[in-house]
Amino acid sequence: MNVLSNLAVRDVETLVHPYTNLATFRDSGPLVIERARGVYVYDTEGKDYIEGMAGLWCTALGYGNEELVEAATAQMRKLSFAHLFTGRSHDPAIELAEKLKEIAPVPVSKVFFCGSGSEANDTQVKLVWYMNNSLGRPKKKKIVSRQRAYHGVTVAAASLTGLPSNHADFDLPIAGIVHTECPHYYRNGAEGESEDEFATRLATQLEELILHEDPETVAAFIAEPVMGAGGVVVPPATYFPKIMKVCEKYDLLMIADEVITGFGRLGRMFGSEVVGYRPHTISIAKALSSAYLPIAGVMVPPQMYDVLVAESQKIGVFGHGFTYSGHPVAAAVALKTLDIFARDRIVDKAVALMPQFRSGLNRLGEHPLVGEARGLGLMGGIELVADKRTKRAFDAKAGVAMHCVAAAQAEGLIVRALAGDTVSLCPPLIISAQELDLLFGRLSRALDRTLEWARNEKLMAA
Ligand SMILES: Cc1ncc(COP(=O)(O)O)c(C=O)c1O
Protein backbone atom coordinates (compact mmCIF):
# COMPACT_ATOMS: atom_id res chain seq x y z
CA MET A 1 0.00 0.00 0.00
CA ASN A 2 1.18 3.54 -0.76
CA VAL A 3 1.77 5.77 2.21
CA LEU A 4 -1.75 6.89 2.98
CA SER A 5 -2.67 9.64 5.41
CA ASN A 6 -4.46 8.79 8.59
CA LEU A 7 -7.86 9.78 7.18
CA ALA A 8 -7.16 7.83 4.02
CA VAL A 9 -6.26 4.70 6.00
CA ARG A 10 -9.43 5.02 8.06
CA ASP A 11 -11.41 5.43 4.85
CA VAL A 12 -9.96 2.27 3.29
CA GLU A 13 -10.86 0.34 6.43
CA THR A 14 -14.42 1.64 6.72
CA LEU A 15 -16.13 2.63 3.47
CA VAL A 16 -17.53 0.83 0.47
CA HIS A 17 -17.15 3.42 -2.28
CA PRO A 18 -19.71 3.68 -5.06
CA TYR A 19 -18.37 3.40 -8.60
CA THR A 20 -14.87 2.48 -7.53
CA ASN A 21 -12.60 -0.44 -8.30
CA LEU A 22 -12.62 -1.67 -4.73
CA ALA A 23 -9.53 -3.81 -5.31
CA THR A 24 -7.13 -1.18 -6.72
CA PHE A 25 -8.59 1.40 -4.36
CA ARG A 26 -7.07 -0.41 -1.41
CA ASP A 27 -3.68 0.74 -2.73
CA SER A 28 -4.52 4.11 -4.23
CA GLY A 29 -6.72 5.36 -1.39
CA PRO A 30 -9.20 8.24 -1.56
CA LEU A 31 -8.97 11.90 -2.44
CA VAL A 32 -10.37 13.44 0.72
CA ILE A 33 -12.11 16.75 0.11
CA GLU A 34 -12.42 18.98 3.13
CA ARG A 35 -14.04 22.24 2.06
CA ALA A 36 -15.27 24.16 -0.96
CA ARG A 37 -16.11 27.64 -2.21
CA GLY A 38 -17.40 28.88 -5.56
CA VAL A 39 -16.18 26.39 -8.19
CA TYR A 40 -13.22 25.22 -6.09
CA VAL A 41 -12.90 22.28 -3.74
CA TYR A 42 -9.92 21.82 -1.42
CA ASP A 43 -8.36 18.61 -0.17
CA THR A 44 -7.02 17.97 3.32
CA GLU A 45 -3.61 19.31 2.26
CA GLY A 46 -5.21 22.60 1.18
CA LYS A 47 -4.65 21.92 -2.54
CA ASP A 48 -7.32 23.53 -4.75
CA TYR A 49 -9.16 21.86 -7.59
CA ILE A 50 -11.64 23.35 -10.03
CA GLU A 51 -14.71 21.12 -9.71
CA GLY A 52 -15.02 20.48 -13.44
CA MET A 53 -17.85 17.99 -12.89
CA ALA A 54 -20.03 20.10 -10.56
CA GLY A 55 -19.65 17.20 -8.12
CA LEU A 56 -21.71 14.56 -9.92
CA TRP A 57 -23.28 16.91 -12.52
CA CYS A 58 -25.20 18.60 -9.71
CA THR A 59 -23.67 21.62 -7.93
CA ALA A 60 -24.99 24.16 -10.43
CA LEU A 61 -24.68 27.14 -8.09
CA GLY A 62 -21.26 26.12 -6.80
CA TYR A 63 -20.22 25.90 -3.16
CA GLY A 64 -20.59 28.08 -0.11
CA ASN A 65 -23.80 29.79 -1.20
CA GLU A 66 -24.92 31.47 2.03
CA GLU A 67 -28.49 31.96 0.86
CA LEU A 68 -28.93 28.22 0.45
CA VAL A 69 -27.32 27.58 3.82
CA GLU A 70 -29.67 30.13 5.33
CA ALA A 71 -32.74 28.61 3.63
CA ALA A 72 -31.81 25.21 5.08
CA THR A 73 -31.12 26.41 8.60
CA ALA A 74 -34.24 28.59 8.73
CA GLN A 75 -36.42 25.68 7.61
CA MET A 76 -34.68 23.29 10.01
CA ARG A 77 -35.44 25.64 12.87
CA LYS A 78 -39.05 26.08 11.82
CA LEU A 79 -39.97 22.53 10.83
CA SER A 80 -37.15 20.02 10.44
CA PHE A 81 -39.38 17.23 9.22
CA ALA A 82 -42.89 16.64 8.10
CA HIS A 83 -44.08 14.09 5.58
CA LEU A 84 -46.59 13.97 2.78
CA PHE A 85 -48.07 10.52 3.59
CA THR A 86 -51.76 10.08 4.37
CA GLY A 87 -52.65 13.56 3.22
CA ARG A 88 -50.25 15.43 5.48
CA SER A 89 -48.44 18.42 4.01
CA HIS A 90 -46.20 21.43 4.56
CA ASP A 91 -45.68 24.73 2.79
CA PRO A 92 -42.19 24.18 1.27
CA ALA A 93 -43.43 21.14 -0.69
CA ILE A 94 -46.57 22.94 -1.84
CA GLU A 95 -44.68 26.02 -2.96
CA LEU A 96 -41.98 24.01 -4.70
CA ALA A 97 -44.53 21.94 -6.62
CA GLU A 98 -46.31 25.16 -7.68
CA LYS A 99 -43.04 26.62 -8.89
CA LEU A 100 -42.12 23.48 -10.83
CA LYS A 101 -45.50 23.39 -12.53
CA GLU A 102 -44.98 27.00 -13.54
CA ILE A 103 -41.60 26.41 -15.17
CA ALA A 104 -42.25 22.96 -16.66
CA PRO A 105 -41.85 22.83 -20.44
CA VAL A 106 -44.85 20.49 -20.85
CA PRO A 107 -48.26 20.23 -19.15
CA VAL A 108 -47.76 19.03 -15.60
CA SER A 109 -50.64 18.27 -13.30
CA LYS A 110 -48.79 17.42 -10.08
CA VAL A 111 -45.30 16.72 -8.79
CA PHE A 112 -44.27 13.56 -6.93
CA PHE A 113 -41.18 14.15 -4.80
CA CYS A 114 -38.48 11.65 -3.91
CA GLY A 115 -34.86 11.65 -2.85
CA SER A 116 -32.73 10.70 -5.84
CA GLY A 117 -32.67 10.37 -9.59
CA SER A 118 -32.86 6.60 -9.24
CA GLU A 119 -35.99 6.87 -7.13
CA ALA A 120 -37.52 9.24 -9.68
CA ASN A 121 -36.92 6.80 -12.52
CA ASP A 122 -38.08 3.81 -10.48
CA THR A 123 -41.23 5.81 -9.80
CA GLN A 124 -41.64 6.44 -13.54
CA VAL A 125 -41.53 2.70 -14.20
CA LYS A 126 -44.09 1.98 -11.48
CA LEU A 127 -46.39 4.76 -12.67
CA VAL A 128 -46.32 3.40 -16.23
CA TRP A 129 -47.27 -0.09 -15.00
CA TYR A 130 -49.92 1.27 -12.65
CA MET A 131 -51.38 3.48 -15.37
CA ASN A 132 -51.68 0.75 -17.93
CA ASN A 133 -53.29 -1.64 -15.45
CA SER A 134 -55.78 1.06 -14.62
CA LEU A 135 -56.46 1.74 -18.29
CA GLY A 136 -57.28 -1.93 -18.83
CA ARG A 137 -54.21 -2.74 -20.93
CA PRO A 138 -52.26 -5.00 -18.58
CA LYS A 139 -50.02 -6.33 -21.37
CA LYS A 140 -48.66 -2.88 -22.24
CA LYS A 141 -45.75 -2.77 -19.80
CA LYS A 142 -42.37 -2.89 -21.54
CA ILE A 143 -40.14 0.12 -21.44
CA VAL A 144 -37.65 1.01 -24.14
CA SER A 145 -34.42 2.56 -22.98
CA ARG A 146 -31.16 2.98 -24.86
CA GLN A 147 -27.74 1.38 -24.83
CA ARG A 148 -25.34 3.55 -22.80
CA ALA A 149 -28.23 5.36 -21.09
CA TYR A 150 -27.81 6.16 -17.41
CA HIS A 151 -30.93 6.24 -15.29
CA GLY A 152 -29.61 5.20 -11.88
CA VAL A 153 -28.92 2.09 -9.86
CA THR A 154 -32.03 0.93 -8.02
CA VAL A 155 -33.43 -2.28 -9.48
CA ALA A 156 -35.72 -0.77 -12.11
CA ALA A 157 -33.56 2.30 -12.79
CA ALA A 158 -30.43 0.16 -13.17
CA SER A 159 -32.37 -1.99 -15.61
CA LEU A 160 -33.17 1.13 -17.64
CA THR A 161 -29.49 2.02 -17.53
CA GLY A 162 -27.76 0.63 -20.59
CA LEU A 163 -24.23 0.18 -19.27
CA PRO A 164 -22.78 -3.32 -18.84
CA SER A 165 -21.13 -2.65 -15.47
CA ASN A 166 -24.52 -1.76 -13.96
CA HIS A 167 -25.94 -5.12 -15.02
CA ALA A 168 -23.08 -7.61 -14.75
CA ASP A 169 -23.58 -10.02 -11.84
CA PHE A 170 -26.42 -7.93 -10.43
CA ASP A 171 -28.83 -10.15 -12.39
CA LEU A 172 -30.10 -7.14 -14.31
CA PRO A 173 -31.88 -5.95 -16.36
CA ILE A 174 -35.22 -7.19 -15.10
CA ALA A 175 -37.72 -8.56 -17.61
CA GLY A 176 -39.64 -6.03 -19.65
CA ILE A 177 -36.88 -3.48 -20.16
CA VAL A 178 -35.40 -3.41 -23.67
CA HIS A 179 -32.59 -1.28 -25.06
CA THR A 180 -32.34 0.33 -28.45
CA GLU A 181 -29.24 1.81 -30.10
CA CYS A 182 -27.39 4.78 -28.67
CA PRO A 183 -27.49 7.92 -30.87
CA HIS A 184 -23.74 8.40 -30.96
CA TYR A 185 -22.92 9.37 -34.54
CA TYR A 186 -19.12 9.32 -34.08
CA ARG A 187 -19.14 5.69 -32.92
CA ASN A 188 -22.34 4.25 -34.34
CA GLY A 189 -22.82 6.16 -37.59
CA ALA A 190 -22.23 3.96 -40.65
CA GLU A 191 -19.62 4.73 -43.33
CA GLY A 192 -20.88 7.54 -45.56
CA GLU A 193 -24.08 8.02 -43.54
CA SER A 194 -25.14 11.61 -42.73
CA GLU A 195 -26.26 12.53 -39.21
CA ASP A 196 -29.80 12.81 -40.47
CA GLU A 197 -29.64 9.40 -42.14
CA PHE A 198 -28.23 7.97 -38.92
CA ALA A 199 -31.18 9.45 -36.99
CA THR A 200 -33.60 7.94 -39.53
CA ARG A 201 -31.93 4.56 -39.14
CA LEU A 202 -32.24 4.72 -35.35
CA ALA A 203 -35.93 5.64 -35.59
CA THR A 204 -36.46 2.71 -37.95
CA GLN A 205 -34.63 0.41 -35.53
CA LEU A 206 -36.83 1.63 -32.71
CA GLU A 207 -39.92 0.85 -34.76
CA GLU A 208 -38.58 -2.60 -35.63
CA LEU A 209 -37.87 -3.27 -31.96
CA ILE A 210 -41.40 -2.27 -30.97
CA LEU A 211 -42.88 -4.46 -33.72
CA HIS A 212 -40.63 -7.34 -32.71
CA GLU A 213 -41.70 -7.00 -29.06
CA ASP A 214 -45.37 -6.49 -30.09
CA PRO A 215 -46.67 -2.89 -29.80
CA GLU A 216 -49.44 -4.09 -27.49
CA THR A 217 -46.75 -4.88 -24.92
CA VAL A 218 -44.58 -1.74 -25.22
CA ALA A 219 -45.61 1.08 -22.91
CA ALA A 220 -42.94 3.76 -22.74
CA PHE A 221 -39.67 5.21 -23.97
CA ILE A 222 -37.16 6.92 -21.69
CA ALA A 223 -34.27 9.17 -22.69
CA GLU A 224 -31.83 11.71 -21.35
CA PRO A 225 -31.82 14.74 -23.69
CA VAL A 226 -28.02 14.43 -23.73
CA MET A 227 -26.62 11.20 -22.30
CA GLY A 228 -24.37 11.87 -19.33
CA ALA A 229 -22.64 8.94 -17.70
CA GLY A 230 -22.86 6.94 -20.94
CA GLY A 231 -20.26 9.28 -22.42
CA VAL A 232 -21.86 12.72 -22.97
CA VAL A 233 -23.68 11.73 -26.13
CA VAL A 234 -25.35 14.59 -28.01
CA PRO A 235 -27.93 13.18 -30.42
CA PRO A 236 -28.20 14.37 -34.04
CA ALA A 237 -30.50 17.41 -34.41
CA THR A 238 -33.27 15.36 -36.04
CA TYR A 239 -33.04 12.38 -33.68
CA PHE A 240 -35.75 13.26 -31.15
CA PRO A 241 -38.34 14.47 -33.69
CA LYS A 242 -37.97 11.19 -35.58
CA ILE A 243 -38.02 9.05 -32.44
CA MET A 244 -41.09 10.86 -31.12
CA LYS A 245 -43.03 10.07 -34.31
CA VAL A 246 -42.45 6.37 -33.69
CA CYS A 247 -43.41 6.67 -30.02
CA GLU A 248 -46.61 8.49 -30.96
CA LYS A 249 -47.50 5.91 -33.60
CA TYR A 250 -47.40 3.09 -31.03
CA ASP A 251 -48.80 5.12 -28.14
CA LEU A 252 -45.66 5.03 -25.99
CA LEU A 253 -45.47 7.33 -23.00
CA MET A 254 -42.37 9.48 -23.44
CA ILE A 255 -40.24 10.02 -20.36
CA ALA A 256 -37.43 12.57 -20.21
CA ASP A 257 -34.72 11.89 -17.68
CA GLU A 258 -33.65 15.47 -16.95
CA VAL A 259 -31.71 14.52 -13.82
CA ILE A 260 -28.56 16.10 -15.31
CA THR A 261 -29.98 18.33 -18.03
CA GLY A 262 -32.70 19.97 -15.94
CA PHE A 263 -32.18 23.52 -14.69
CA GLY A 264 -30.05 25.21 -17.27
CA ARG A 265 -27.30 22.76 -18.15
CA LEU A 266 -27.99 22.84 -21.89
CA GLY A 267 -28.93 26.52 -22.09
CA ARG A 268 -32.65 26.37 -21.33
CA MET A 269 -34.31 25.49 -18.05
CA PHE A 270 -34.98 21.98 -19.41
CA GLY A 271 -32.73 20.13 -21.83
CA SER A 272 -35.71 18.64 -23.69
CA GLU A 273 -36.44 22.13 -25.01
CA VAL A 274 -32.97 22.33 -26.53
CA VAL A 275 -32.95 18.97 -28.30
CA GLY A 276 -36.51 19.06 -29.65
CA TYR A 277 -37.92 16.41 -27.28
CA ARG A 278 -41.46 16.84 -26.03
CA PRO A 279 -41.93 14.23 -23.31
CA HIS A 280 -45.09 13.50 -21.35
CA THR A 281 -43.30 13.19 -18.03
CA ILE A 282 -39.96 14.35 -16.62
CA SER A 283 -37.60 13.10 -13.90
CA ILE A 284 -35.73 15.86 -12.08
CA ALA A 285 -33.04 15.91 -9.36
CA LYS A 286 -29.47 17.19 -8.88
CA ALA A 287 -29.40 20.93 -9.80
CA LEU A 288 -32.95 21.29 -8.43
CA SER A 289 -31.29 21.97 -5.08
CA SER A 290 -27.81 22.54 -6.51
CA ALA A 291 -27.04 19.40 -4.45
CA TYR A 292 -27.11 21.25 -1.13
CA LEU A 293 -29.58 18.57 -0.06
CA PRO A 294 -30.94 15.51 -1.85
CA ILE A 295 -34.26 16.05 -3.58
CA ALA A 296 -35.75 14.71 -6.80
CA GLY A 297 -39.12 14.39 -8.41
CA VAL A 298 -41.40 13.20 -11.16
CA MET A 299 -43.46 15.74 -13.05
CA VAL A 300 -46.75 13.92 -13.45
CA PRO A 301 -48.83 14.76 -16.55
CA PRO A 302 -52.62 15.17 -16.32
CA GLN A 303 -53.47 11.84 -17.98
CA MET A 304 -51.29 10.00 -15.47
CA TYR A 305 -52.62 11.89 -12.48
CA ASP A 306 -56.23 11.06 -13.41
CA VAL A 307 -55.25 7.40 -13.30
CA LEU A 308 -53.68 7.73 -9.86
CA VAL A 309 -56.94 9.18 -8.60
CA ALA A 310 -58.99 6.40 -10.22
CA GLU A 311 -56.72 3.69 -8.81
CA SER A 312 -56.86 5.23 -5.34
CA GLN A 313 -60.60 5.03 -5.53
CA LYS A 314 -60.41 1.38 -6.53
CA ILE A 315 -57.57 0.15 -4.28
CA GLY A 316 -58.03 2.57 -1.42
CA VAL A 317 -54.58 4.15 -1.46
CA PHE A 318 -51.81 5.25 -3.82
CA GLY A 319 -49.31 2.80 -2.35
CA HIS A 320 -46.05 4.51 -3.23
CA GLY A 321 -43.91 7.08 -1.43
CA PHE A 322 -40.67 7.57 0.47
CA THR A 323 -40.14 8.79 4.01
CA TYR A 324 -38.25 11.73 2.57
CA SER A 325 -40.65 12.49 -0.33
CA GLY A 326 -40.68 16.30 -0.32
CA HIS A 327 -38.53 16.64 2.80
CA PRO A 328 -39.26 20.20 3.99
CA VAL A 329 -35.63 21.25 4.40
CA ALA A 330 -34.65 19.93 0.98
CA ALA A 331 -37.77 21.51 -0.52
CA ALA A 332 -36.94 24.88 1.07
CA VAL A 333 -33.42 24.70 -0.36
CA ALA A 334 -34.79 23.77 -3.80
CA LEU A 335 -37.19 26.69 -3.68
CA LYS A 336 -34.36 29.06 -2.84
CA THR A 337 -32.26 27.51 -5.62
CA LEU A 338 -35.01 28.24 -8.14
CA ASP A 339 -35.37 31.79 -6.76
CA ILE A 340 -31.65 32.35 -7.30
CA PHE A 341 -31.86 30.91 -10.81
CA ALA A 342 -34.57 33.44 -11.67
CA ARG A 343 -33.22 36.46 -9.81
CA ASP A 344 -29.59 36.09 -10.91
CA ARG A 345 -30.44 34.99 -14.45
CA ILE A 346 -28.20 31.96 -13.97
CA VAL A 347 -29.25 30.31 -17.23
CA ASP A 348 -28.66 33.48 -19.31
CA LYS A 349 -25.22 33.86 -17.77
CA ALA A 350 -24.38 30.22 -18.47
CA VAL A 351 -25.59 30.68 -22.05
CA ALA A 352 -23.18 33.60 -22.43
CA LEU A 353 -20.31 31.24 -21.53
CA MET A 354 -21.33 28.49 -23.92
CA PRO A 355 -19.40 29.76 -26.99
CA GLN A 356 -16.23 29.90 -24.85
CA PHE A 357 -16.94 26.38 -23.58
CA ARG A 358 -17.50 25.17 -27.14
CA SER A 359 -14.27 26.71 -28.42
CA GLY A 360 -12.39 25.24 -25.44
CA LEU A 361 -13.75 21.83 -26.41
CA ASN A 362 -12.86 22.43 -30.07
CA ARG A 363 -9.27 23.24 -29.12
CA LEU A 364 -9.04 20.03 -27.08
CA GLY A 365 -10.47 18.23 -30.11
CA GLU A 366 -7.26 19.08 -31.98
CA HIS A 367 -5.12 17.25 -29.43
CA PRO A 368 -3.50 14.05 -30.84
CA LEU A 369 -5.17 11.99 -28.11
CA VAL A 370 -8.71 13.23 -28.70
CA GLY A 371 -10.92 11.46 -31.23
CA GLU A 372 -14.00 13.54 -30.60
CA ALA A 373 -14.66 16.58 -28.40
CA ARG A 374 -18.40 16.85 -28.07
CA GLY A 375 -20.87 18.68 -25.94
CA LEU A 376 -23.90 20.88 -25.65
CA GLY A 377 -24.44 23.79 -23.31
CA LEU A 378 -22.02 23.47 -20.42
CA MET A 379 -21.71 19.72 -20.72
CA GLY A 380 -18.80 18.20 -22.58
CA GLY A 381 -16.93 14.99 -23.25
CA ILE A 382 -13.62 14.26 -24.90
CA GLU A 383 -13.14 10.76 -26.20
CA LEU A 384 -9.55 9.56 -26.10
CA VAL A 385 -8.42 7.30 -28.93
CA ALA A 386 -5.27 5.41 -29.88
CA ASP A 387 -5.57 6.55 -33.49
CA LYS A 388 -7.33 9.76 -34.39
CA ARG A 389 -7.67 8.92 -38.09
CA THR A 390 -9.15 5.44 -37.72
CA LYS A 391 -10.92 6.21 -34.39
CA ARG A 392 -9.25 3.12 -32.93
CA ALA A 393 -10.08 2.92 -29.24
CA PHE A 394 -7.58 2.04 -26.52
CA ASP A 395 -7.84 -1.29 -24.78
CA ALA A 396 -10.28 -0.52 -21.96
CA LYS A 397 -7.95 -2.26 -19.50
CA ALA A 398 -5.20 0.32 -20.20
CA GLY A 399 -7.31 2.87 -18.30
CA VAL A 400 -6.26 5.83 -20.44
CA ALA A 401 -9.15 8.10 -19.41
CA MET A 402 -8.50 7.19 -15.78
CA HIS A 403 -4.89 8.19 -16.28
CA CYS A 404 -6.02 11.53 -17.72
CA VAL A 405 -8.32 12.09 -14.74
CA ALA A 406 -5.40 11.48 -12.38
CA ALA A 407 -3.20 13.86 -14.40
CA ALA A 408 -5.95 16.49 -14.27
CA GLN A 409 -6.18 15.99 -10.53
CA ALA A 410 -2.46 16.65 -10.25
CA GLU A 411 -3.04 19.85 -12.28
CA GLY A 412 -5.83 20.92 -9.94
CA LEU A 413 -8.89 19.91 -11.91
CA ILE A 414 -11.60 17.37 -11.19
CA VAL A 415 -13.03 15.62 -14.23
CA ARG A 416 -14.43 12.13 -14.62
CA ALA A 417 -13.57 9.08 -16.72
CA LEU A 418 -16.59 7.47 -18.35
CA ALA A 419 -16.88 4.21 -20.24
CA GLY A 420 -15.31 4.33 -23.68
CA ASP A 421 -12.37 6.46 -22.49
CA THR A 422 -14.39 9.65 -22.43
CA VAL A 423 -13.38 12.38 -20.01
CA SER A 424 -16.41 14.43 -19.02
CA LEU A 425 -16.82 18.08 -18.12
CA CYS A 426 -19.80 19.67 -16.42
CA PRO A 427 -18.68 22.74 -14.46
CA PRO A 428 -20.95 24.60 -12.06
CA LEU A 429 -23.18 26.99 -14.05
CA ILE A 430 -21.79 29.91 -12.04
CA ILE A 431 -18.24 29.41 -13.32
CA SER A 432 -16.65 32.64 -14.61
CA ALA A 433 -14.99 33.14 -18.00
CA GLN A 434 -11.62 33.35 -16.29
CA GLU A 435 -12.19 30.12 -14.34
CA LEU A 436 -13.29 28.41 -17.54
CA ASP A 437 -9.98 29.40 -19.17
CA LEU A 438 -8.11 27.97 -16.19
CA LEU A 439 -10.12 24.77 -16.44
CA PHE A 440 -9.25 24.25 -20.10
CA GLY A 441 -5.58 25.10 -19.44
CA ARG A 442 -5.40 22.45 -16.71
CA LEU A 443 -7.16 19.86 -18.84
CA SER A 444 -4.95 20.54 -21.81
CA ARG A 445 -1.82 19.98 -19.69
CA ALA A 446 -3.36 16.78 -18.33
CA LEU A 447 -3.88 15.58 -21.90
CA ASP A 448 -0.24 16.34 -22.75
CA ARG A 449 0.91 14.30 -19.76
CA THR A 450 -1.42 11.46 -20.72
CA LEU A 451 -0.17 11.50 -24.30
CA GLU A 452 3.43 11.23 -23.15
CA TRP A 453 2.54 8.34 -20.84
CA ALA A 454 0.48 6.53 -23.52
CA ARG A 455 3.37 6.78 -25.98
CA ASN A 456 5.89 5.57 -23.39
CA GLU A 457 3.62 2.66 -22.60
CA LYS A 458 3.40 1.90 -26.35
CA LEU A 459 -0.37 2.24 -26.25
CA MET A 460 -0.17 4.37 -29.39
CA ALA A 461 2.31 5.33 -32.07
CA ALA A 462 4.92 7.93 -31.10
C1 LIG B 1 -29.48 11.06 -16.13
C2 LIG B 1 -29.44 10.47 -14.77
N1 LIG B 1 -30.52 9.83 -14.30
C3 LIG B 1 -30.53 9.29 -13.07
C4 LIG B 1 -29.44 9.35 -12.26
C5 LIG B 1 -29.48 8.71 -10.91
O1 LIG B 1 -29.51 9.65 -9.93
P1 LIG B 1 -29.08 9.26 -8.42
O2 LIG B 1 -27.63 8.97 -8.44
O3 LIG B 1 -29.46 10.52 -7.67
O4 LIG B 1 -29.92 8.12 -8.02
C6 LIG B 1 -28.30 10.01 -12.70
C7 LIG B 1 -27.11 10.13 -11.84
O5 LIG B 1 -26.07 10.57 -12.25
C8 LIG B 1 -28.29 10.56 -13.99
O6 LIG B 1 -27.20 11.15 -14.48
The ligand as an ORCA input file, in Angstrom:
! r2SCAN-3c Opt
* xyz 0 1
  C     -29.479     11.057    -16.134
  C     -29.438     10.467    -14.769
  N     -30.517      9.832    -14.297
  C     -30.532      9.292    -13.071
  C     -29.441      9.353    -12.262
  C     -29.477      8.711    -10.912
  O     -29.508      9.655     -9.928
  P     -29.085      9.264     -8.417
  O     -27.627      8.969     -8.445
  O     -29.455     10.518     -7.666
  O     -29.915      8.117     -8.023
  C     -28.303     10.014    -12.698
  C     -27.106     10.128    -11.840
  O     -26.066     10.572    -12.254
  C     -28.289     10.562    -13.986
  O     -27.199     11.145    -14.479
*
